[in-house]
């Protein structure tokens, strides 16, 4: 997708609304992957929670760099991204939305209500 569009792209692979693996890439940049809903991620990945948590600061920096390459994220404090990555919600889709909000992406427009 990145090669085809020449723009940053991101995808989240959601598993039963409990956990997700989020991946992003930017043109000429490195690819990054991170888990959403770390407690459940530790259970399904057999990776200790402490190890997943130790990755959060780097994951937050990479996600923020990716967002900036997409033209958003200026002035965003990386600690707010870390907080989002460490939070848990009943539905991981809500975490994905919260993360994109904290990265500075604008709200999506509902095509059914737009003029």
JOJODA-V67642 format. One record per pair of residues at least 12 apart in sequence whose ideal C-beta (glycine too) atoms are under 6 Angstrom apart, sorted by the first residue. I is the first residue (numbers start at 1). J is the second residue. Records with the same first field share a line. If there is no record, write none. Layout:
I = J  J
This chain:
2 = 25  27
6 = 27
8 = 26  66  69  70
10 = 24
11 = 23
12 = 96
14 = 92
17 = 91  92
18 = 40
19 = 37  40  41  44  92
20 = 36  92
21 = 35
22 = 34  36
24 = 66
26 = 66  69
32 = 62
34 = 59
35 = 52
36 = 92  95
37 = 88  92
38 = 52
39 = 88
56 = 82  85  86
59 = 85
60 = 78  81  82  85
61 = 78
63 = 81
64 = 78  81
67 = 103
72 = 104  105
73 = 103  104
76 = 104
80 = 102
81 = 102
84 = 98  99  102
